[in-house]
Amino acid sequence: MPSATLRIARPTNDLQKLKEFYTKALGMRIIGSFENHAGFDGVMLGLPDCTWHLEFTHQHGVSVDPAPSTEHLLVFYLPANEEWDATVKKVEGAGGVRVQSENPYWDAKGVTFEDPDGYRLVLQNASWP
């Protein structure tokens, strides 16, 4: 599927808080949004020239539970030390809370943060593959 675009979507109770976090922490841009579409509000966040983006939605009148486990991860591989260090500082400046990873693999070459919903974001100072 070389022409596919990947959208990672998840619900939230606070669209504004997540939008602010991911735009400040990772420099993502709003690439789309909607209000009251069949009872849902949402925002899509992405980075230039990427074939993936994040979508956060809120269903009117519905409250979602926090992250189901500490192993729900969004991992970014940043092999350049300077870019990795700058991104770690940016996430901290945006209110990212450092946490110990459930899997020690991620702590060996990376830093794990919790986003405002309690989902985990890993900044891995390595390349893939």
C-alpha atoms as a printed R data frame, in Angstrom:
    type eleno elety resid chain resno       x      y      z
1   ATOM     1    CA   MET     A     1   0.000  0.000  0.000
2   ATOM     2    CA   PRO     A     2   2.631  2.571 -0.989
3   ATOM     3    CA   SER     A     3   0.052  5.310 -1.571
4   ATOM     4    CA   ALA     A     4  -1.787  4.821  1.740
5   ATOM     5    CA   THR     A     5  -2.064  7.546  4.335
6   ATOM     6    CA   LEU     A     6  -2.118  6.363  7.930
7   ATOM     7    CA   ARG     A     7  -4.460  8.056 10.416
8   ATOM     8    CA   ILE     A     8  -4.132  7.139 14.068
9   ATOM     9    CA   ALA     A     9  -7.412  8.101 15.757
10  ATOM    10    CA   ARG     A    10  -8.465  8.080 19.359
11  ATOM    11    CA   PRO     A    11 -11.107  9.682 21.550
12  ATOM    12    CA   THR     A    12 -10.446 12.271 24.222
13  ATOM    13    CA   ASN     A    13 -12.327 14.285 26.794
14  ATOM    14    CA   ASP     A    14 -10.299 17.436 26.056
15  ATOM    15    CA   LEU     A    15  -9.556 18.234 22.407
16  ATOM    16    CA   GLN     A    16  -8.085 21.622 23.240
17  ATOM    17    CA   LYS     A    17  -5.560 20.235 25.715
18  ATOM    18    CA   LEU     A    18  -4.334 17.570 23.277
19  ATOM    19    CA   LYS     A    19  -4.219 20.012 20.375
20  ATOM    20    CA   GLU     A    20  -2.076 22.397 22.419
21  ATOM    21    CA   PHE     A    21   0.188 19.612 23.668
22  ATOM    22    CA   TYR     A    22   0.963 18.019 20.297
23  ATOM    23    CA   THR     A    23   1.362 21.320 18.443
24  ATOM    24    CA   LYS     A    24   3.731 22.679 21.110
25  ATOM    25    CA   ALA     A    25   5.519 19.448 21.991
26  ATOM    26    CA   LEU     A    26   6.084 18.045 18.503
27  ATOM    27    CA   GLY     A    27   5.452 21.028 16.263
28  ATOM    28    CA   MET     A    28   2.477 19.353 14.622
29  ATOM    29    CA   ARG     A    29   0.124 21.448 12.540
30  ATOM    30    CA   ILE     A    30  -3.631 21.383 12.347
31  ATOM    31    CA   ILE     A    31  -4.379 19.803  8.983
32  ATOM    32    CA   GLY     A    32  -8.120 19.489  9.491
33  ATOM    33    CA   SER     A    33 -10.888 19.828 12.032
34  ATOM    34    CA   PHE     A    34 -14.636 19.508 12.391
35  ATOM    35    CA   GLU     A    35 -17.372 20.454 14.836
36  ATOM    36    CA   ASN     A    36 -20.635 18.699 15.561
37  ATOM    37    CA   HIS     A    37 -20.277 16.166 12.762
38  ATOM    38    CA   ALA     A    38 -22.910 13.576 13.764
39  ATOM    39    CA   GLY     A    39 -22.275 14.478 17.404
40  ATOM    40    CA   PHE     A    40 -18.468 14.520 17.184
41  ATOM    41    CA   ASP     A    41 -15.837 17.237 17.251
42  ATOM    42    CA   GLY     A    42 -12.331 16.480 16.034
43  ATOM    43    CA   VAL     A    43  -8.936 17.709 15.013
44  ATOM    44    CA   MET     A    44  -6.288 16.163 12.746
45  ATOM    45    CA   LEU     A    45  -2.651 16.968 13.448
46  ATOM    46    CA   GLY     A    46   0.286 16.242 11.174
47  ATOM    47    CA   LEU     A    47   3.772 17.165 10.063
48  ATOM    48    CA   PRO     A    48   4.796 18.402  6.603
49  ATOM    49    CA   ASP     A    49   5.586 15.707  4.038
50  ATOM    50    CA   CYS     A    50   4.382 12.851  6.278
51  ATOM    51    CA   THR     A    51   1.934 10.230  5.072
52  ATOM    52    CA   TRP     A    52   0.469  9.825  8.566
53  ATOM    53    CA   HIS     A    53  -1.379 12.022 11.020
54  ATOM    54    CA   LEU     A    54  -3.144 11.903 14.370
55  ATOM    55    CA   GLU     A    55  -6.861 12.444 14.846
56  ATOM    56    CA   PHE     A    56  -8.417 13.219 18.211
57  ATOM    57    CA   THR     A    57 -12.192 13.180 18.582
58  ATOM    58    CA   HIS     A    58 -14.731 14.002 21.250
59  ATOM    59    CA   GLN     A    59 -18.255 12.635 21.155
60  ATOM    60    CA   HIS     A    60 -20.800 15.018 22.675
61  ATOM    61    CA   GLY     A    61 -22.178 13.719 25.976
62  ATOM    62    CA   VAL     A    62 -19.684 10.851 26.202
63  ATOM    63    CA   SER     A    63 -16.783 10.571 28.637
64  ATOM    64    CA   VAL     A    64 -13.902  8.274 27.708
65  ATOM    65    CA   ASP     A    65 -11.785  6.364 30.193
66  ATOM    66    CA   PRO     A    66  -8.069  7.184 30.567
67  ATOM    67    CA   ALA     A    67  -5.405  5.280 28.640
68  ATOM    68    CA   PRO     A    68  -6.067  1.560 28.954
69  ATOM    69    CA   SER     A    69  -2.470  0.635 29.826
70  ATOM    70    CA   THR     A    70   1.060  1.955 30.125
71  ATOM    71    CA   GLU     A    71   1.963  0.011 26.987
72  ATOM    72    CA   HIS     A    72  -0.155  2.145 24.639
73  ATOM    73    CA   LEU     A    73   2.732  3.966 22.970
74  ATOM    74    CA   LEU     A    74   3.302  6.447 20.196
75  ATOM    75    CA   VAL     A    75   7.009  6.071 19.342
76  ATOM    76    CA   PHE     A    76   9.103  8.561 17.389
77  ATOM    77    CA   TYR     A    77  12.586  7.487 16.283
78  ATOM    78    CA   LEU     A    78  14.963 10.446 16.263
79  ATOM    79    CA   PRO     A    79  18.498  9.254 15.405
80  ATOM    80    CA   ALA     A    80  20.228 12.660 15.430
81  ATOM    81    CA   ASN     A    81  21.296 13.529 18.988
82  ATOM    82    CA   GLU     A    82  20.698 17.267 18.576
83  ATOM    83    CA   GLU     A    83  17.179 16.788 17.177
84  ATOM    84    CA   TRP     A    84  16.350 14.229 19.874
85  ATOM    85    CA   ASP     A    85  17.604 16.500 22.674
86  ATOM    86    CA   ALA     A    86  15.737 19.531 21.279
87  ATOM    87    CA   THR     A    87  12.525 17.491 20.967
88  ATOM    88    CA   VAL     A    88  12.823 16.191 24.548
89  ATOM    89    CA   LYS     A    89  13.169 19.784 25.769
90  ATOM    90    CA   LYS     A    90  10.235 20.879 23.620
91  ATOM    91    CA   VAL     A    91   7.985 18.144 25.030
92  ATOM    92    CA   GLU     A    92   9.007 19.070 28.577
93  ATOM    93    CA   GLY     A    93   8.310 22.729 27.807
94  ATOM    94    CA   ALA     A    94   4.837 21.776 26.576
95  ATOM    95    CA   GLY     A    95   4.042 20.099 29.899
96  ATOM    96    CA   GLY     A    96   5.053 16.545 29.018
97  ATOM    97    CA   VAL     A    97   5.515 14.471 32.154
98  ATOM    98    CA   ARG     A    98   8.479 12.082 32.102
99  ATOM    99    CA   VAL     A    99   7.613  8.587 33.255
100 ATOM   100    CA   GLN     A   100   9.515  5.334 33.521
101 ATOM   101    CA   SER     A   101   8.579  3.036 30.685
102 ATOM   102    CA   GLU     A   102   6.843 -0.229 31.473
103 ATOM   103    CA   ASN     A   103   9.247 -1.925 29.048
104 ATOM   104    CA   PRO     A   104  12.861 -1.023 30.007
105 ATOM   105    CA   TYR     A   105  13.849 -1.203 26.330
106 ATOM   106    CA   TRP     A   106  12.424  2.291 25.785
107 ATOM   107    CA   ASP     A   107  14.397  3.799 28.675
108 ATOM   108    CA   ALA     A   108  17.757  2.514 27.376
109 ATOM   109    CA   LYS     A   109  17.895  4.971 24.438
110 ATOM   110    CA   GLY     A   110  14.824  7.070 24.926
111 ATOM   111    CA   VAL     A   111  12.522  9.065 27.121
112 ATOM   112    CA   THR     A   112   8.886  8.286 27.779
113 ATOM   113    CA   PHE     A   113   6.285 10.963 28.481
114 ATOM   114    CA   GLU     A   114   2.583 10.929 29.265
115 ATOM   115    CA   ASP     A   115   0.322 13.151 27.208
116 ATOM   116    CA   PRO     A   116  -2.628 14.966 28.834
117 ATOM   117    CA   ASP     A   117  -4.820 11.855 28.441
118 ATOM   118    CA   GLY     A   118  -2.262  9.518 30.028
119 ATOM   119    CA   TYR     A   119  -1.183  7.895 26.767
120 ATOM   120    CA   ARG     A   120   2.528  7.424 26.379
121 ATOM   121    CA   LEU     A   121   4.831  9.141 23.910
122 ATOM   122    CA   VAL     A   122   8.348  7.722 23.443
123 ATOM   123    CA   LEU     A   123  11.172  9.732 21.944
124 ATOM   124    CA   GLN     A   124  13.716  7.094 20.950
125 ATOM   125    CA   ASN     A   125  17.261  8.284 20.217
126 ATOM   126    CA   ALA     A   126  17.804  5.668 17.513
127 ATOM   127    CA   SER     A   127  17.021  5.022 13.878
128 ATOM   128    CA   TRP     A   128  14.504  2.596 12.460
129 ATOM   129    CA   PRO     A   129  15.397 -0.017 11.403
